[in-house]
Amino acid sequence: MTKIPVLTREEFEKLYAEGKESIYAWILSLFSRIEALEQHLGMNSTNSSKPPSSDGYAKPKPKSFREKTGRKPGGQEGHPGTTLAPKENPDIVVKHEPQQCTCGCDLNGVPGTVLQKRQIADLPKIELEYTEHQVIEKECPHCHQKNQGQLPNWIEDAAVQYGPQVRALLVYLNTVQFLPYERIQELCEALFGFAPSEGTINEALKGCYEMLEPFEEEVKSKLQEAAVLHCDETGCRINGKTNWIHVGTTDTETYYHVDEKRGKEALDRIDLLTNYQGTAVHDCLPSYFQYEISHGICNAHILRELRYVSEEMNQPWAEEMAEHLKSGLKNKNEQGIPNEQGYAEYEKEYMAILMRGKEQQPPPPPKPEGQKGRTAQSKSQNLIDRLECRRDSVLAFLRKEEVPFTNISRRPAKNEPCRSLSFFTNKAEQAIRMVKVKEKVSGGFRTRDGACIFARIRGAISTFKKRGLKLFDELKAYCCSYSTYPVKS
């Protein structure tokens, strides 16, 4: 958007002397700038890629792509529900017996029957359990040689030290619950009676990070073998400077990478796409297209941009395209991917909508005098060009069964009726969301090492959850310096 300077009186008189055409061109430039500013102000998290945190207090009314199902709110018929179940053999039994009859007779020692039962489920008192490991020396009765026992190699040199369960708790509170160091100290003091130092918390995180290195390499190798790989990236602040956290994810794996760059240079360092054979689903960042692989566009991004063009720029073609894309999704879920003829008809209508969109574009404003280079296109024209140029990637979900409509979180089961976009959430954006939550809590990372530690541990946590593993048990296993630690199940 070119800045239009305010004219001085002398400059305006010169412009006036040039005639009506010059004044008209200048006024058009002013209106063009006003329109661009108004459109920018109309962007929010529901019609663009802006995060919800950028909406401020004037949050837009929530708008969902989900269609109404006709069901009432709350638990649906057949939903099993959950509630506290009584324990067959309770840990403590308290009997409430009458001591005296109303006639005055003493009832102590008189047998009775249980009339009612109520169980109270509560937490026991939680304290640190100290286990002392003693090295015993024995003298041989035959040769009088003195012999010493050996401490296990997972015990460090400190006289008193925290065990893996405490370390796992510190890692869990920081990377799963996103508590900063000070609040971790307050919570541990309030609930368990001890307050770990910041150094202890940092060492627990660093130790877990180092132990997870082989696991992270395993995750990367599985991602490279996946049929569909979901990719995204987001900015993060490290020591006051903008860096980027990249994510690659599938139904069972999550991998994060911290880098100073966003584009091809960073993607080369990540090395997920260099020899990748599947389909990469992403947000249409140009750097991804520099890899000669199969691409799919996350249509959640496309739908948001179409909503903006429809609502803020009043162009009917955008609503037509949104409905056309959603109809393709619905047909795929109900009937499977279309045959060649069906796809050709769908693509023909897709291109017809784009042609109508081109006809609805307003004429570009005249180029201001002295401006070099091309005049910037409108947001709607840029979107039309992208949908036309990348139509094979936008419609990839109709060409391959395994390619989702968006960075999918859940696909409908076989023969399960489609309930529109409620089946689909953006998998890569879900993974990115955890990074943004961390930033909101901590305001960014103080060091690059801290960002890398968080990224690796958070990627492992996400992977543990996706694989259905017990999160705390897995963290406990990776929070010990040696794999020989006898972790209790």
N, C-alpha and C positions, 0 to 999 in steps of 0.2 A: 504494500500500500504506500503510494507516494505521498509525501507530506506536502500540503499546499500552503505556502507561506502567506501570512497576512500582508496585504499590500499597503504601502504608505500612500499618502495623498498624491505625491508626484507620480508614483508607479501606476496608480489608478487612472490619473489623468492621461498618462501615456497609453494605457490600455484602452481608454475611452476614445482616444484619438485614432486608434487602429481600426475601430469600427465595431459593428454589432457582432460579427462572427467571433472576434477575439473575446468579447465580454461573455458571449454565450458559451464558448469553450471553457472559460474560467469558471463560470457558474456550474456547468456540468461537472467539472472536476471537484468543486466543493460538495455538490450533492453526492457524488460518487464516494467521497471520503466519509461523509455523514452516514451513508448507507452501509459502508464497510464497518464503521464503528458500531452502528446499531446491531448489525449481524453478529459482531464479536461479543457484544453485551448479551445477545440472546443465546450464546453457547453455555451449556451446563452439562452436568454428568449424565443427563438422560438423552441428550441428542448429540453428544460428541464423546471424544476419548478423555475429556477432563475428569479427574477423580472427584468423588463426592465431597472430599474435604475442601475443594476449591469453590463450592457453592456458597460458603459462608452461612450467615444466618437466614438469608433470603433463599431458602431451599425451595426448589420447584416442587409442585405437587407430584407425588410418585406416579409414574406411568410405567406399566409393565407390558411386555410383548405377549404375556400369557393370555390365552382366551378363557372366557368363563366356562366352567364345567357344569354349572347348575347344582353343585353339591353345597350343602350347608357347611358353615365353618365348624371346626373342631374335629374330634375323632369320628372316623367313618365306620359304617356298619361292617363288622367282621374284624375291626382292629383289635388286637389282643389286649393292649393296654399294659401298664405296669403298676405295681403297688408293692408295699412292704409285705414280704411273706414271713410267717412265723417260723422260728427255728425249732426243729424237732427236739433237740436237746439243748436248752438254753444254758448259757454259762453260769448264770446266777439265778436262783429261785428264792423269792421272798414270799413267805406265807402270811396272810393277814387273817388271824384267827380271833374269834370272840373269846374274851377272858372270863366273862361272867354272864350267867343267864339273867333274864329280867326278873326271875324269881329270887335271885340272890345266890344261886348255886355256883360254885367254882367249876369252870369248864377246862382248866388246865389239865392236860393228860387225857382228856376225852377225845377219842378218834373222830375225825370229820371227813367230809367229802368235798372235793373241789367243785365249786359252783360256777365260777367265772375265771377266765384267764385274760390277762393283758400283758403283752410283751413290749418293753421299752428298748429300742435299739439306740445305743449311745456310744460315744467314743471312750475308750479307756484312757487313763493318764498316760501321756507319751513322754518318755524320757530317753536320753541317750543310754545305750547299753554298752558298758565298758568290758571289753574282753582283753585280759592280760596274757600276753604270750611270753613265757619264761623259757630261757635257754638253760637247760640242766647239764651240769657237769658230773661225770661219773668216773671213778677210779677203778681200773681193772684189778680185780683181786689176785690175778695171776702174775702180771708183769708190772703192776702199779702205774701203768700209763693212764694219764688223764684224758678223757674224751668228752667233747661238747656236742650238744644237739645243734641243729641248724634251723634258723628262722625261715619260713617260706619266703620265696623271692618277691612276693607281692607286698611284703611289709617293708616300709621305708625306714630310714635311720632315725627319724624323730622319735623321741621318747613317748609322745602321745600324738596321735594322728587320726584324722577322720577316715572312716571306711567308705567303700564304694557306694553304699546306700545313701549316705549323707551327700556325697559328691553328686550322685545322680539326682538327688532332690534339688540341689543348687542349680544344676544344669536345667532341670525340668522347669523350675520357677522362672528362670531367666529367658529360656528359649521357647517354652510352650505357653506359659502364662504371662510372659513379657514383663515381669517385675524387675525394676532397676535394683541395683545393689543395695541401696539403703532400705528399700521396702522388703527385700529378702531378709536382711538382718532383723528388721522389726518383726516379721512374721515368725522367723525361727525362734526369736527370743520369747514371743508371746505364746507360741504353741508348744515348743520343745524345750525351752529353757536354755538355749545357747544362741550366741550371735556370732556367726562366722565373719572373719575380717574380709575386706574387699580383695586382699591378696589371695585368700582361700577360695573365694568364688571365682576369681580370675584363673587360678591354677586348675580348678575343676573343669572349667570351660576349655582351657587350653589342652589339658590332658585328654578330654573326650574328643576334641578336634583331631589330635594326633592319632588316636586309636582308630578313628573313623576313615583314615585315608584309604586303606585297602577296600573298605566297603563302598566309598565314593567311586573308586575306579570300577568296581563291579556294576554299580548303577549306570555309569557312563556306557559301559559295554552293552548293557541291556537296552539302553535308549537307542544306541546305534543300530541295533538289530530289530527295533520295533517297526511294524508296518506303517504306523502313523505316529508322528512326533509333534507335540504341541509346543510352540515356542513363543516367548514374549520377553519383554525387557522393561525396566522402569528405572528412573533416576533415583539416586540416593545421595545424601550428603555425607562426606567423609572429611573430617577436619575442616569443615566449612566450604569444601569444594564439591562440585557435582561429579559423581561417578555413576556407574550403571550396574545393576544386578540383572543378569540374564537368567532365564529359566528354561529348562527342557523337561517335559513331563509326559507321562503316559498314565494308564489306569493303575499301574503298580510301582512306578518309579518317579522320583523328583530329584532334579539336579539344579543347583544354583552356582553361578559364577560371577565374581566381582571383577569389574574392569573399568579402566578410565575412559574407554571408548564405547560407543554404541553400535557402530557399523561393522563393515567387513573385517576390519583389523581385529576387533574383539571376537567375532565369530570364528575367525581362523584360530585364535588362541584357544577357544573353547573346544574346537575340533570335534563337534558333533555332526556337522553337515558335510564335511570334506568328502567322505566316501559313503555317504548315506544312500541307501537304496529304496527307502520307503517314500511316504508323502509327508512333507513338513507343512503343518497348519499354523499360520501366523497372521499378523495384523497388516500385512501388505507393506512392511518396511522394505524399501528398495534393496537394501543390502542382502536380504534373503534371496532375491532373484539373481544374484550374481553366482549362485550355485546352480549348476545344471542338474537339478533334481526335480521330482514331481512336487508341485506346490498346491496348497489349498488355502483359501482365504477364510479367516474367521468372520462369518457373516453377521455376528453380533455387532462388530464394528460398523459394517455396512448399513445395518438397520438403524443404528444410532445416527449415522450421517444422513440417511434418507429422511429420518424424522426431522432433523434440523432443516433440511432443504424444504420439506413440506410445510413445517410450522412457521419457520422464520422467514423463508423466502417466497412462500406461497406458490410453489410450483407443483401442480397436480401429478406430474409424472413420477415424483418421488414416492408418493403413496401407492401408485400403481405398481412400481417396482418392488416395494416392500411386500405387498400382497402377493405378487407373482413369485417372489423367492419363498415366502412362507407356504404357498400352495405346492411348490416343488418339494419342500420338506415333508408336508403332509402326505403327498402322493407316494413319496419314497417309503415312508413309514408304514403306509397301508398296503402298498402294492409292490414294493421293492424298486430297484433302479429301473428307469425306463429303457426300452429297446432303442435301436438307432433311430427309427422313425419318430418315436415319442420324444426322444431328446432333441431331434432336429426341429420339431414343432415348438417345443418349449424354448429352444434357443432363438427361433425365429421371432417369437413374441417378445422375448427378452430384448433383442435388437430393435424391434419396433418401438418398444417403450423408450429406449435410449434415443431413437430418432425423434420421438415426440418431445423428449426432454431437450434436445438441441433446439427445436423450434420454439420452445418456451423460454430460452435464454434471452435476457435483455441485451441490447447492443452494448459493446464495450465503450467506456468513456473515452473521449479523445485524449491522446497522449499530451501531457503538458509540454510546453515549449522548452526545449533544451534537455528533455529526458532521453537517456540512452537506453538501449536494450529493449526487450519485449515488455509490453504492458501485462501486469499480473492478471491472471484469469480469476473469475469468481470461484467461490467454493463449490457451487453446483456444477460449473463447467469442469473443474478438476475432477469431481466425483464421476461425472459422465465419461470423461476420458479414461479414468482408471477402470471403470466397469467395462468399458469397451476393450481396452488394451489387455486387461487381465481376466477376460470373461471365462477362459478355460479354468483358471484357478478359482474364480468365484463359484463356478458351477461344478467344481470337482466332486462335490458331494453327490451329484447325480450320475457321475461316470464310474465311480468306484464304491462298492458297498461299504468298505471299511473307512472311507473318508467321511467325517461328520459335517454337519451343517455349520458348526462353530467349534471352538475348542471345547469339546464335549465333556461333560462329567458323567452322564448316564445315558445309555441308549435304551429304548424300549425293548422289552423282552420279545422273543419271537411270538407272533400272532397277538401281541398286546396292542390295543387300539391307541392311536396317536392322540395325545392331548396337547398338541401344538408345542410351543417353545418351552412349556413348563418342564419338559423332559431334559432340557439342555441348559447347562450353565457353563460358563467359560472356564475350562480347566486351568489354562495357563494364567488367566487373571486371578483365579482362586489362589494359585501358588504365589503370585505377585502380591496379593492382598496381605499376606502375612508380613512381608517386608514393610509395607506401608503402615501396618499396625505397630511394628517395632519402631518405626520412625516417629509416629505420633507420640509414643510413650517416652522415647529417649531423645527425640529431636535430631536424630542422626547418629553417626558413629564418630568417635574421636580419632580412631586410627584405622588404617587399612587392615591391619591384623585382626582387629576386633570385628570388622565387617566380614572378613573371610571365615573367622571362627563361627560367627552366627550363621553364615550361608551354608557351610558344610553340615553343621549340626541340624539346622532347620530342614535341609534337604533330606537328611537321614530320618528325622522325626516324621516328615510327610510320607516317606517311603514305608516306614514301620506301620503307620496307620493304614496305608493302602493295602499292605500285605496282611492285615489282620493280626499283627503281632502285638504282644503286651508291651506297651510303650515303656513303662518304668523298668520292667525287667531287661529290655534291650539297652536302655540307657545305663543301667547298673553294670551290665556286662562290658560296656565300652568306657566306663568311668574308672576302670582299674588299670594300673600300669602294666599288668601282666595278664595274659589270657588264662593262666593257671589258677586265678582266684576262684575259690569254691562258691560260686554264686548260687544261692538257695532259690528254688522255684517257689 
